[in-house]
Amino acid sequence: MLSGHVLKLMNEQIAKEFYSGWLYLQMAAYFESRNLKGFAHWLRIQSQEEACHGMIFYNHICERGAEIKLGAGAAPPSSYKSALDVFEKGLKHEYTVTASVNNIMDAAVKAKDFASQSMLKWFVDEQVEEEANFDEIRSKLELLGDKNGEGLLMFDKELSARVFALPAPLATAAP
Ligand code: MG
């Protein structure tokens, strides 16, 4: 049975993952307004992924026979200075998510909750990838500069190729 501090943190993590989804959807709108559809597309897919992350925690709590408690959501910031600003803030946000996942893992280790540790291992690995993805885009934007129209358009085209893939824990789980 999932209980105590680990359960509390996992319920809070559902809200954090859905907040990430809101944040990236708001960031996508920044690019929509600049007609950079590839960047917007990449962030829309990222937003979808975040909702899936929230559902992985949701499913885990249900499967362990514990109670779901959804909290209130906050509004994400809606104004950004540049493409670089968006991805700098996205990377910073992912650092906070990593810290949060690590904190839950720490609680699961202390509680000797091995099932949660196994489930959280996927998130620990996922966060390495999330940070790397945001950092790669951030560093390329830093190289380009926000005034390099041709470079931004080429990068926009590259990002438009992203394809949504259902995260593995949802692909294999029962609905
Ligand atoms: Mg996430």
Backbone and ligand atoms as CSV (ligand in chain L), in Angstrom:
chain,resi,resn,atom,element,x,y,z
A,1,MET,N,N,0.857,-1.206,0.000
A,1,MET,CA,C,0.000,0.000,0.000
A,1,MET,C,C,0.889,1.251,0.000
A,2,LEU,N,N,0.559,2.126,-0.885
A,2,LEU,CA,C,1.291,3.394,-0.986
A,2,LEU,C,C,0.690,4.353,0.034
A,3,SER,N,N,1.534,4.967,0.845
A,3,SER,CA,C,0.967,5.845,1.875
A,3,SER,C,C,1.977,6.904,2.323
A,4,GLY,N,N,1.542,7.732,3.232
A,4,GLY,CA,C,2.421,8.679,3.910
A,4,GLY,C,C,3.049,9.718,2.990
A,5,HIS,N,N,4.325,9.983,3.272
A,5,HIS,CA,C,5.029,11.065,2.587
A,5,HIS,C,C,5.170,10.809,1.085
A,6,VAL,N,N,5.441,9.556,0.712
A,6,VAL,CA,C,5.619,9.235,-0.717
A,6,VAL,C,C,4.319,9.522,-1.473
A,7,LEU,N,N,3.203,9.101,-0.897
A,7,LEU,CA,C,1.898,9.349,-1.532
A,7,LEU,C,C,1.635,10.847,-1.680
A,8,LYS,N,N,1.927,11.594,-0.620
A,8,LYS,CA,C,1.709,13.051,-0.656
A,8,LYS,C,C,2.541,13.673,-1.787
A,9,LEU,N,N,3.815,13.289,-1.863
A,9,LEU,CA,C,4.701,13.846,-2.893
A,9,LEU,C,C,4.247,13.439,-4.296
A,10,MET,N,N,3.758,12.211,-4.436
A,10,MET,CA,C,3.311,11.757,-5.770
A,10,MET,C,C,2.050,12.489,-6.199
A,11,ASN,N,N,1.130,12.731,-5.262
A,11,ASN,CA,C,-0.056,13.515,-5.592
A,11,ASN,C,C,0.347,14.931,-6.024
A,12,GLU,N,N,1.321,15.510,-5.326
A,12,GLU,CA,C,1.810,16.852,-5.700
A,12,GLU,C,C,2.493,16.821,-7.068
A,13,GLN,N,N,3.162,15.679,-7.361
A,13,GLN,CA,C,3.879,15.577,-8.637
A,13,GLN,C,C,2.911,15.545,-9.827
A,14,ILE,N,N,1.720,14.995,-9.624
A,14,ILE,CA,C,0.721,15.014,-10.711
A,14,ILE,C,C,0.489,16.463,-11.123
A,15,ALA,N,N,0.265,17.336,-10.137
A,15,ALA,CA,C,0.021,18.758,-10.428
A,15,ALA,C,C,1.244,19.389,-11.094
A,16,LYS,N,N,2.440,19.001,-10.638
A,16,LYS,CA,C,3.667,19.584,-11.220
A,16,LYS,C,C,3.833,19.185,-12.682
A,17,GLU,N,N,3.515,17.922,-13.009
A,17,GLU,CA,C,3.649,17.471,-14.405
A,17,GLU,C,C,2.608,18.158,-15.283
A,18,PHE,N,N,1.374,18.271,-14.776
A,18,PHE,CA,C,0.353,18.969,-15.572
A,18,PHE,C,C,0.687,20.457,-15.700
A,19,TYR,N,N,1.282,21.031,-14.648
A,19,TYR,CA,C,1.734,22.434,-14.757
A,19,TYR,C,C,2.791,22.551,-15.869
A,20,SER,N,N,3.708,21.587,-15.938
A,20,SER,CA,C,4.712,21.603,-17.016
A,20,SER,C,C,4.008,21.620,-18.370
A,21,GLY,N,N,2.952,20.825,-18.481
A,21,GLY,CA,C,2.174,20.793,-19.723
A,21,GLY,C,C,1.568,22.151,-20.053
A,22,TRP,N,N,1.013,22.821,-19.040
A,22,TRP,CA,C,0.452,24.182,-19.232
A,22,TRP,C,C,1.544,25.150,-19.649
A,23,LEU,N,N,2.689,25.043,-18.958
A,23,LEU,CA,C,3.803,25.957,-19.234
A,23,LEU,C,C,4.251,25.822,-20.686
A,24,TYR,N,N,4.423,24.578,-21.156
A,24,TYR,CA,C,4.931,24.385,-22.518
A,24,TYR,C,C,3.868,24.747,-23.571
A,25,LEU,N,N,2.599,24.582,-23.203
A,25,LEU,CA,C,1.529,24.999,-24.118
A,25,LEU,C,C,1.504,26.527,-24.232
A,26,GLN,N,N,1.752,27.198,-23.107
A,26,GLN,CA,C,1.834,28.673,-23.134
A,26,GLN,C,C,3.056,29.117,-23.940
A,27,MET,N,N,4.169,28.412,-23.767
A,27,MET,CA,C,5.374,28.727,-24.543
A,27,MET,C,C,5.134,28.480,-26.035
A,28,ALA,N,N,4.382,27.419,-26.354
A,28,ALA,CA,C,4.053,27.130,-27.762
A,28,ALA,C,C,3.298,28.309,-28.360
A,29,ALA,N,N,2.418,28.924,-27.576
A,29,ALA,CA,C,1.619,30.050,-28.067
A,29,ALA,C,C,2.505,31.244,-28.425
A,30,TYR,N,N,3.613,31.406,-27.678
A,30,TYR,CA,C,4.566,32.482,-28.008
A,30,TYR,C,C,5.081,32.288,-29.441
A,31,PHE,N,N,5.423,31.029,-29.773
A,31,PHE,CA,C,5.947,30.757,-31.122
A,31,PHE,C,C,4.843,30.817,-32.176
A,32,GLU,N,N,3.634,30.388,-31.815
A,32,GLU,CA,C,2.495,30.515,-32.745
A,32,GLU,C,C,2.341,31.980,-33.146
A,33,SER,N,N,2.449,32.874,-32.157
A,33,SER,CA,C,2.232,34.304,-32.432
A,33,SER,C,C,3.341,34.887,-33.296
A,34,ARG,N,N,4.486,34.209,-33.333
A,34,ARG,CA,C,5.591,34.666,-34.196
A,34,ARG,C,C,5.649,33.869,-35.500
A,35,ASN,N,N,4.661,33.029,-35.717
A,35,ASN,CA,C,4.616,32.160,-36.903
A,35,ASN,C,C,5.810,31.219,-37.022
A,36,LEU,N,N,6.366,30.839,-35.890
A,36,LEU,CA,C,7.419,29.821,-35.889
A,36,LEU,C,C,6.755,28.502,-35.488
A,37,LYS,N,N,6.129,27.878,-36.498
A,37,LYS,CA,C,5.251,26.723,-36.251
A,37,LYS,C,C,6.003,25.479,-35.805
A,38,GLY,N,N,7.271,25.363,-36.217
A,38,GLY,CA,C,8.061,24.190,-35.826
A,38,GLY,C,C,8.368,24.204,-34.333
A,39,PHE,N,N,8.778,25.373,-33.818
A,39,PHE,CA,C,9.024,25.518,-32.378
A,39,PHE,C,C,7.726,25.250,-31.613
A,40,ALA,N,N,6.612,25.819,-32.127
A,40,ALA,CA,C,5.313,25.640,-31.467
A,40,ALA,C,C,4.940,24.157,-31.442
A,41,HIS,N,N,5.165,23.491,-32.560
A,41,HIS,CA,C,4.862,22.059,-32.673
A,41,HIS,C,C,5.673,21.256,-31.640
A,42,TRP,N,N,6.958,21.553,-31.545
A,42,TRP,CA,C,7.844,20.833,-30.610
A,42,TRP,C,C,7.324,20.994,-29.180
A,43,LEU,N,N,6.916,22.212,-28.836
A,43,LEU,CA,C,6.432,22.479,-27.471
A,43,LEU,C,C,5.042,21.899,-27.225
A,44,ARG,N,N,4.200,21.846,-28.268
A,44,ARG,CA,C,2.889,21.185,-28.121
A,44,ARG,C,C,3.091,19.704,-27.790
A,45,ILE,N,N,4.041,19.071,-28.480
A,45,ILE,CA,C,4.315,17.658,-28.203
A,45,ILE,C,C,4.887,17.496,-26.800
A,46,GLN,N,N,5.759,18.438,-26.417
A,46,GLN,CA,C,6.317,18.389,-25.061
A,46,GLN,C,C,5.189,18.501,-24.032
A,47,SER,N,N,4.231,19.359,-24.313
A,47,SER,CA,C,3.084,19.541,-23.419
A,47,SER,C,C,2.290,18.235,-23.281
A,48,GLN,N,N,2.073,17.561,-24.411
A,48,GLN,CA,C,1.366,16.261,-24.391
A,48,GLN,C,C,2.113,15.257,-23.526
A,49,GLU,N,N,3.451,15.250,-23.682
A,49,GLU,CA,C,4.281,14.319,-22.892
A,49,GLU,C,C,4.116,14.573,-21.407
A,50,GLU,N,N,4.042,15.853,-21.036
A,50,GLU,CA,C,3.944,16.190,-19.605
A,50,GLU,C,C,2.631,15.691,-19.009
A,51,ALA,N,N,1.547,15.812,-19.789
A,51,ALA,CA,C,0.260,15.283,-19.314
A,51,ALA,C,C,0.377,13.773,-19.100
A,52,CYS,N,N,1.107,13.111,-20.001
A,52,CYS,CA,C,1.335,11.660,-19.849
A,52,CYS,C,C,2.115,11.375,-18.566
A,53,HIS,N,N,3.126,12.206,-18.274
A,53,HIS,CA,C,3.902,12.009,-17.039
A,53,HIS,C,C,2.978,12.085,-15.826
A,54,GLY,N,N,2.086,13.082,-15.843
A,54,GLY,CA,C,1.124,13.205,-14.744
A,54,GLY,C,C,0.287,11.946,-14.610
A,55,MET,N,N,-0.118,11.370,-15.740
A,55,MET,CA,C,-0.956,10.163,-15.713
A,55,MET,C,C,-0.193,8.934,-15.228
A,56,ILE,N,N,1.123,8.917,-15.439
A,56,ILE,CA,C,1.911,7.780,-14.942
A,56,ILE,C,C,1.877,7.774,-13.404
A,57,PHE,N,N,2.014,8.964,-12.797
A,57,PHE,CA,C,1.897,9.057,-11.332
A,57,PHE,C,C,0.472,8.705,-10.893
A,58,TYR,N,N,-0.501,9.216,-11.626
A,58,TYR,CA,C,-1.919,8.947,-11.327
A,58,TYR,C,C,-2.183,7.435,-11.327
A,59,ASN,N,N,-1.722,6.757,-12.382
A,59,ASN,CA,C,-1.926,5.308,-12.496
A,59,ASN,C,C,-1.234,4.556,-11.363
A,60,HIS,N,N,-0.034,4.999,-11.037
A,60,HIS,CA,C,0.724,4.313,-9.971
A,60,HIS,C,C,-0.031,4.400,-8.644
A,61,ILE,N,N,-0.558,5.580,-8.342
A,61,ILE,CA,C,-1.306,5.763,-7.083
A,61,ILE,C,C,-2.548,4.856,-7.087
A,62,CYS,N,N,-3.270,4.833,-8.204
A,62,CYS,CA,C,-4.468,3.975,-8.320
A,62,CYS,C,C,-4.104,2.504,-8.162
A,63,GLU,N,N,-3.061,2.100,-8.889
A,63,GLU,CA,C,-2.668,0.686,-8.858
A,63,GLU,C,C,-2.243,0.228,-7.472
A,64,ARG,N,N,-1.725,1.157,-6.692
A,64,ARG,CA,C,-1.259,0.808,-5.340
A,64,ARG,C,C,-2.375,0.947,-4.306
A,65,GLY,N,N,-3.587,1.200,-4.772
A,65,GLY,CA,C,-4.729,1.250,-3.866
A,65,GLY,C,C,-4.763,2.465,-2.971
A,66,ALA,N,N,-4.138,3.551,-3.414
A,66,ALA,CA,C,-4.115,4.776,-2.598
A,66,ALA,C,C,-5.040,5.836,-3.199
A,67,GLU,N,N,-5.191,6.931,-2.451
A,67,GLU,CA,C,-6.171,7.949,-2.838
A,67,GLU,C,C,-5.548,9.078,-3.661
A,68,ILE,N,N,-6.180,9.353,-4.801
A,68,ILE,CA,C,-5.768,10.482,-5.646
A,68,ILE,C,C,-6.306,11.769,-5.033
A,69,LYS,N,N,-5.430,12.780,-4.917
A,69,LYS,CA,C,-5.883,14.106,-4.470
A,69,LYS,C,C,-5.285,15.148,-5.402
A,70,LEU,N,N,-6.127,15.666,-6.289
A,70,LEU,CA,C,-5.645,16.658,-7.249
A,70,LEU,C,C,-5.717,18.054,-6.631
A,71,GLY,N,N,-4.615,18.793,-6.710
A,71,GLY,CA,C,-4.585,20.154,-6.167
A,71,GLY,C,C,-4.968,21.173,-7.233
A,72,ALA,N,N,-4.919,22.430,-6.863
A,72,ALA,CA,C,-5.218,23.515,-7.806
A,72,ALA,C,C,-3.990,23.797,-8.655
A,73,GLY,N,N,-4.225,24.238,-9.896
A,73,GLY,CA,C,-3.110,24.547,-10.785
A,73,GLY,C,C,-2.853,26.043,-10.860
A,74,ALA,N,N,-1.592,26.417,-11.077
A,74,ALA,CA,C,-1.233,27.835,-11.228
A,74,ALA,C,C,-1.161,28.193,-12.713
A,75,ALA,N,N,-1.293,29.481,-13.014
A,75,ALA,CA,C,-1.140,29.945,-14.400
A,75,ALA,C,C,0.344,30.131,-14.701
A,76,PRO,N,N,0.812,29.644,-15.858
A,76,PRO,CA,C,2.226,29.835,-16.208
A,76,PRO,C,C,2.478,31.270,-16.700
A,77,PRO,N,N,3.743,31.740,-16.654
A,77,PRO,CA,C,4.058,33.064,-17.217
A,77,PRO,C,C,3.715,33.090,-18.702
A,78,SER,N,N,3.203,34.226,-19.180
A,78,SER,CA,C,2.740,34.269,-20.580
A,78,SER,C,C,3.547,35.230,-21.441
A,79,SER,N,N,4.574,35.856,-20.891
A,79,SER,CA,C,5.338,36.767,-21.750
A,79,SER,C,C,6.814,36.369,-21.773
A,80,TYR,N,N,7.342,36.327,-22.992
A,80,TYR,CA,C,8.727,35.909,-23.206
A,80,TYR,C,C,9.416,36.902,-24.131
A,81,LYS,N,N,10.729,37.059,-23.912
A,81,LYS,CA,C,11.472,38.079,-24.670
A,81,LYS,C,C,11.954,37.573,-26.021
A,82,SER,N,N,12.248,36.274,-26.089
A,82,SER,CA,C,12.848,35.716,-27.303
A,82,SER,C,C,12.744,34.196,-27.253
A,83,ALA,N,N,13.103,33.572,-28.387
A,83,ALA,CA,C,13.129,32.102,-28.428
A,83,ALA,C,C,14.110,31.578,-27.384
A,84,LEU,N,N,15.256,32.252,-27.281
A,84,LEU,CA,C,16.269,31.833,-26.297
A,84,LEU,C,C,15.714,31.929,-24.880
A,85,ASP,N,N,15.007,33.005,-24.595
A,85,ASP,CA,C,14.402,33.206,-23.269
A,85,ASP,C,C,13.466,32.033,-22.924
A,86,VAL,N,N,12.668,31.598,-23.907
A,86,VAL,CA,C,11.738,30.486,-23.685
A,86,VAL,C,C,12.508,29.226,-23.272
A,87,PHE,N,N,13.550,28.910,-24.024
A,87,PHE,CA,C,14.242,27.641,-23.760
A,87,PHE,C,C,15.170,27.715,-22.542
A,88,GLU,N,N,15.636,28.919,-22.205
A,88,GLU,CA,C,16.362,29.077,-20.936
A,88,GLU,C,C,15.420,28.794,-19.776
A,89,LYS,N,N,14.203,29.346,-19.876
A,89,LYS,CA,C,13.223,29.145,-18.803
A,89,LYS,C,C,12.735,27.697,-18.770
A,90,GLY,N,N,12.600,27.082,-19.943
A,90,GLY,CA,C,12.206,25.675,-20.011
A,90,GLY,C,C,13.247,24.782,-19.348
A,91,LEU,N,N,14.529,25.062,-19.625
A,91,LEU,CA,C,15.604,24.262,-19.025
A,91,LEU,C,C,15.606,24.431,-17.500
A,92,LYS,N,N,15.474,25.673,-17.042
A,92,LYS,CA,C,15.420,25.932,-15.594
A,92,LYS,C,C,14.258,25.189,-14.960
A,93,HIS,N,N,13.129,25.181,-15.664
A,93,HIS,CA,C,11.959,24.481,-15.142
A,93,HIS,C,C,12.251,22.985,-15.012
A,94,GLU,N,N,12.908,22.414,-16.034
A,94,GLU,CA,C,13.227,20.983,-15.974
A,94,GLU,C,C,14.164,20.668,-14.802
A,95,TYR,N,N,15.069,21.594,-14.467
A,95,TYR,CA,C,15.925,21.381,-13.284
A,95,TYR,C,C,15.068,21.235,-12.029
A,96,THR,N,N,14.007,22.048,-11.923
A,96,THR,CA,C,13.151,21.962,-10.724
A,96,THR,C,C,12.379,20.642,-10.717
A,97,VAL,N,N,11.980,20.165,-11.911
A,97,VAL,CA,C,11.269,18.879,-11.994
A,97,VAL,C,C,12.210,17.742,-11.588
A,98,THR,N,N,13.448,17.808,-12.047
A,98,THR,CA,C,14.440,16.788,-11.672
A,98,THR,C,C,14.617,16.752,-10.155
A,99,ALA,N,N,14.731,17.916,-9.541
A,99,ALA,CA,C,14.903,17.985,-8.087
A,99,ALA,C,C,13.697,17.372,-7.388
A,100,SER,N,N,12.520,17.613,-7.942
A,100,SER,CA,C,11.289,17.102,-7.362
A,100,SER,C,C,11.224,15.571,-7.470
A,101,VAL,N,N,11.589,15.023,-8.640
A,101,VAL,CA,C,11.615,13.562,-8.837
A,101,VAL,C,C,12.643,12.938,-7.884
A,102,ASN,N,N,13.808,13.565,-7.784
A,102,ASN,CA,C,14.843,13.043,-6.883
A,102,ASN,C,C,14.362,13.029,-5.436
A,103,ASN,N,N,13.609,14.048,-5.084
A,103,ASN,CA,C,13.069,14.150,-3.723
A,103,ASN,C,C,12.075,13.012,-3.432
A,104,ILE,N,N,11.265,12.663,-4.431
A,104,ILE,CA,C,10.320,11.548,-4.243
A,104,ILE,C,C,11.095,10.229,-4.126
A,105,MET,N,N,12.125,10.082,-4.983
A,105,MET,CA,C,12.946,8.862,-4.912
A,105,MET,C,C,13.580,8.743,-3.530
A,106,ASP,N,N,14.069,9.836,-3.009
A,106,ASP,CA,C,14.691,9.852,-1.683
A,106,ASP,C,C,13.687,9.381,-0.622
A,107,ALA,N,N,12.447,9.880,-0.729
A,107,ALA,CA,C,11.401,9.489,0.227
A,107,ALA,C,C,11.057,8.007,0.069
A,108,ALA,N,N,11.023,7.520,-1.186
A,108,ALA,CA,C,10.694,6.109,-1.442
A,108,ALA,C,C,11.787,5.180,-0.914
A,109,VAL,N,N,13.042,5.625,-1.023
A,109,VAL,CA,C,14.165,4.835,-0.495
A,109,VAL,C,C,14.053,4.759,1.035
A,110,LYS,N,N,13.812,5.923,1.648
A,110,LYS,CA,C,13.698,5.963,3.122
A,110,LYS,C,C,12.516,5.119,3.618
A,111,ALA,N,N,11.427,5.085,2.829
A,111,ALA,CA,C,10.228,4.329,3.225
A,111,ALA,C,C,10.343,2.844,2.852
A,112,LYS,N,N,11.462,2.459,2.222
A,112,LYS,CA,C,11.636,1.093,1.697
A,112,LYS,C,C,10.463,0.711,0.797
A,113,ASP,N,N,10.008,1.680,0.000
A,113,ASP,CA,C,8.907,1.457,-0.951
A,113,ASP,C,C,9.550,1.077,-2.292
A,114,PHE,N,N,9.762,-0.227,-2.476
A,114,PHE,CA,C,10.514,-0.697,-3.645
A,114,PHE,C,C,9.734,-0.555,-4.947
A,115,ALA,N,N,8.411,-0.722,-4.880
A,115,ALA,CA,C,7.590,-0.570,-6.090
A,115,ALA,C,C,7.669,0.872,-6.613
A,116,SER,N,N,7.613,1.830,-5.701
A,116,SER,CA,C,7.720,3.234,-6.127
A,116,SER,C,C,9.115,3.530,-6.666
A,117,GLN,N,N,10.142,2.943,-6.043
A,117,GLN,CA,C,11.508,3.161,-6.541
A,117,GLN,C,C,11.640,2.665,-7.980
A,118,SER,N,N,11.031,1.506,-8.253
A,118,SER,CA,C,11.096,0.938,-9.595
A,118,SER,C,C,10.398,1.859,-10.598
A,119,MET,N,N,9.237,2.369,-10.223
A,119,MET,CA,C,8.482,3.272,-11.091
A,119,MET,C,C,9.228,4.601,-11.296
A,120,LEU,N,N,9.843,5.087,-10.218
A,120,LEU,CA,C,10.531,6.387,-10.278
A,120,LEU,C,C,11.822,6.329,-11.082
A,121,LYS,N,N,12.398,5.129,-11.185
A,121,LYS,CA,C,13.646,4.964,-11.953
A,121,LYS,C,C,13.447,5.470,-13.388
A,122,TRP,N,N,12.261,5.189,-13.970
A,122,TRP,CA,C,11.967,5.662,-15.322
A,122,TRP,C,C,12.023,7.199,-15.384
A,123,PHE,N,N,11.500,7.851,-14.331
A,123,PHE,CA,C,11.488,9.316,-14.305
A,123,PHE,C,C,12.894,9.898,-14.114
A,124,VAL,N,N,13.714,9.202,-13.331
A,124,VAL,CA,C,15.093,9.667,-13.134
A,124,VAL,C,C,15.807,9.686,-14.495
A,125,ASP,N,N,15.642,8.596,-15.254
A,125,ASP,CA,C,16.259,8.509,-16.590
A,125,ASP,C,C,15.642,9.529,-17.543
A,126,GLU,N,N,14.328,9.678,-17.486
A,126,GLU,CA,C,13.605,10.607,-18.357
A,126,GLU,C,C,14.095,12.041,-18.137
A,127,GLN,N,N,14.351,12.400,-16.888
A,127,GLN,CA,C,14.791,13.770,-16.606
A,127,GLN,C,C,16.171,14.068,-17.205
A,128,VAL,N,N,17.035,13.057,-17.293
A,128,VAL,CA,C,18.340,13.256,-17.941
A,128,VAL,C,C,18.096,13.673,-19.394
A,129,GLU,N,N,17.155,12.971,-20.043
A,129,GLU,CA,C,16.817,13.251,-21.440
A,129,GLU,C,C,16.139,14.627,-21.589
A,130,GLU,N,N,15.201,14.934,-20.686
A,130,GLU,CA,C,14.487,16.217,-20.755
A,130,GLU,C,C,15.457,17.393,-20.644
A,131,GLU,N,N,16.360,17.306,-19.674
A,131,GLU,CA,C,17.340,18.391,-19.506
A,131,GLU,C,C,18.226,18.497,-20.754
A,132,ALA,N,N,18.642,17.353,-21.298
A,132,ALA,CA,C,19.515,17.354,-22.482
A,132,ALA,C,C,18.789,17.964,-23.681
A,133,ASN,N,N,17.500,17.629,-23.863
A,133,ASN,CA,C,16.724,18.160,-24.991
A,133,ASN,C,C,16.616,19.682,-24.921
A,134,PHE,N,N,16.219,20.184,-23.742
A,134,PHE,CA,C,16.075,21.635,-23.595
A,134,PHE,C,C,17.419,22.336,-23.733
A,135,ASP,N,N,18.458,21.718,-23.179
A,135,ASP,CA,C,19.769,22.357,-23.230
A,135,ASP,C,C,20.309,22.399,-24.654
A,136,GLU,N,N,20.024,21.363,-25.439
A,136,GLU,CA,C,20.499,21.351,-26.828
A,136,GLU,C,C,19.854,22.493,-27.624
A,137,ILE,N,N,18.539,22.643,-27.470
A,137,ILE,CA,C,17.846,23.717,-28.200
A,137,ILE,C,C,18.307,25.080,-27.689
A,138,ARG,N,N,18.433,25.200,-26.372
A,138,ARG,CA,C,18.886,26.466,-25.772
A,138,ARG,C,C,20.263,26.862,-26.310
A,139,SER,N,N,21.181,25.901,-26.359
A,139,SER,CA,C,22.545,26.263,-26.776
A,139,SER,C,C,22.608,26.587,-28.267
A,140,LYS,N,N,21.784,25.928,-29.084
A,140,LYS,CA,C,21.750,26.258,-30.514
A,140,LYS,C,C,21.186,27.664,-30.717
A,141,LEU,N,N,20.150,28.012,-29.938
A,141,LEU,CA,C,19.563,29.357,-30.031
A,141,LEU,C,C,20.559,30.422,-29.582
A,142,GLU,N,N,21.376,30.065,-28.608
A,142,GLU,CA,C,22.396,31.004,-28.121
A,142,GLU,C,C,23.400,31.283,-29.239
A,143,LEU,N,N,23.763,30.213,-29.976
A,143,LEU,CA,C,24.695,30.367,-31.097
A,143,LEU,C,C,24.093,31.220,-32.209
A,144,LEU,N,N,22.800,30.975,-32.498
A,144,LEU,CA,C,22.131,31.677,-33.600
A,144,LEU,C,C,21.914,33.148,-33.301
A,145,GLY,N,N,21.481,33.437,-32.074
A,145,GLY,CA,C,21.057,34.804,-31.756
A,145,GLY,C,C,19.643,35.009,-32.274
A,146,ASP,N,N,18.886,35.891,-31.664
A,146,ASP,CA,C,17.470,36.029,-32.001
A,146,ASP,C,C,17.245,36.822,-33.286
A,147,LYS,N,N,18.298,37.468,-33.804
A,147,LYS,CA,C,18.130,38.297,-35.009
A,147,LYS,C,C,18.448,37.529,-36.298
A,148,ASN,N,N,18.906,36.279,-36.165
A,148,ASN,CA,C,19.290,35.482,-37.326
A,148,ASN,C,C,18.049,34.793,-37.901
A,149,GLY,N,N,17.309,35.548,-38.735
A,149,GLY,CA,C,16.042,35.053,-39.270
A,149,GLY,C,C,16.187,33.759,-40.043
A,150,GLU,N,N,17.199,33.713,-40.921
A,150,GLU,CA,C,17.384,32.524,-41.764
A,150,GLU,C,C,17.699,31.294,-40.904
A,151,GLY,N,N,18.590,31.488,-39.938
A,151,GLY,CA,C,18.961,30.396,-39.037
A,151,GLY,C,C,17.768,29.915,-38.229
A,152,LEU,N,N,16.969,30.856,-37.725
A,152,LEU,CA,C,15.790,30.490,-36.933
A,152,LEU,C,C,14.784,29.708,-37.772
A,153,LEU,N,N,14.603,30.119,-39.029
A,153,LEU,CA,C,13.657,29.416,-39.911
A,153,LEU,C,C,14.123,27.990,-40.193
A,154,MET,N,N,15.428,27.820,-40.367
A,154,MET,CA,C,15.966,26.467,-40.609
A,154,MET,C,C,15.774,25.588,-39.376
A,155,PHE,N,N,16.031,26.175,-38.206
A,155,PHE,CA,C,15.883,25.433,-36.955
A,155,PHE,C,C,14.400,25.104,-36.732
A,156,ASP,N,N,13.546,26.065,-37.084
A,156,ASP,CA,C,12.093,25.866,-36.952
A,156,ASP,C,C,11.654,24.640,-37.758
A,157,LYS,N,N,12.202,24.521,-38.970
A,157,LYS,CA,C,11.857,23.393,-39.840
A,157,LYS,C,C,12.311,22.073,-39.202
A,158,GLU,N,N,13.506,22.098,-38.643
A,158,GLU,CA,C,14.049,20.893,-37.995
A,158,GLU,C,C,13.134,20.443,-36.850
A,159,LEU,N,N,12.677,21.404,-36.034
A,159,LEU,CA,C,11.864,21.047,-34.861
A,159,LEU,C,C,10.457,20.584,-35.243
A,160,SER,N,N,10.026,20.945,-36.456
A,160,SER,CA,C,8.679,20.548,-36.903
A,160,SER,C,C,8.592,19.040,-37.156
A,161,ALA,N,N,9.752,18.373,-37.175
A,161,ALA,CA,C,9.768,16.931,-37.474
A,161,ALA,C,C,9.499,16.076,-36.235
A,162,ARG,N,N,9.413,16.691,-35.063
A,162,ARG,CA,C,9.216,15.894,-33.841
A,162,ARG,C,C,7.895,15.120,-33.908
A,163,VAL,N,N,7.951,13.855,-33.503
A,163,VAL,CA,C,6.763,12.996,-33.512
A,163,VAL,C,C,6.435,12.590,-32.075
A,164,PHE,N,N,5.166,12.662,-31.723
A,164,PHE,CA,C,4.758,12.263,-30.370
A,164,PHE,C,C,4.861,10.746,-30.209
A,165,ALA,N,N,5.455,10.322,-29.110
A,165,ALA,CA,C,5.487,8.889,-28.785
A,165,ALA,C,C,4.959,8.718,-27.364
A,166,LEU,N,N,4.035,7.815,-27.186
A,166,LEU,CA,C,3.488,7.559,-25.857
A,166,LEU,C,C,4.611,7.068,-24.944
A,167,PRO,N,N,4.820,7.730,-23.797
A,167,PRO,CA,C,5.888,7.267,-22.892
A,167,PRO,C,C,5.697,5.791,-22.519
A,168,ALA,N,N,6.822,5.073,-22.429
A,168,ALA,CA,C,6.797,3.616,-22.254
A,168,ALA,C,C,5.895,3.127,-21.120
A,169,PRO,N,N,5.896,3.767,-19.935
A,169,PRO,CA,C,5.056,3.229,-18.851
A,169,PRO,C,C,3.560,3.275,-19.189
A,170,LEU,N,N,3.153,4.198,-20.047
A,170,LEU,CA,C,1.739,4.251,-20.448
A,170,LEU,C,C,1.468,3.292,-21.593
A,171,ALA,N,N,2.479,3.089,-22.446
A,171,ALA,CA,C,2.316,2.215,-23.605
A,171,ALA,C,C,2.082,0.772,-23.169
A,172,THR,N,N,2.636,0.407,-22.008
A,172,THR,CA,C,2.536,-0.985,-21.564
A,172,THR,C,C,1.455,-1.171,-20.481
A,173,ALA,N,N,0.980,-0.050,-19.893
A,173,ALA,CA,C,0.044,-0.154,-18.763
A,173,ALA,C,C,-1.387,-0.354,-19.228
A,174,ALA,N,N,-2.191,-0.921,-18.354
A,174,ALA,CA,C,-3.636,-0.998,-18.607
A,174,ALA,C,C,-4.211,0.417,-18.499
A,175,PRO,N,N,-5.331,0.707,-19.164
A,175,PRO,CA,C,-5.895,2.057,-19.137
A,175,PRO,C,C,-6.319,2.492,-17.728
L,1,MG,MG,MG,7.735,15.704,-16.998
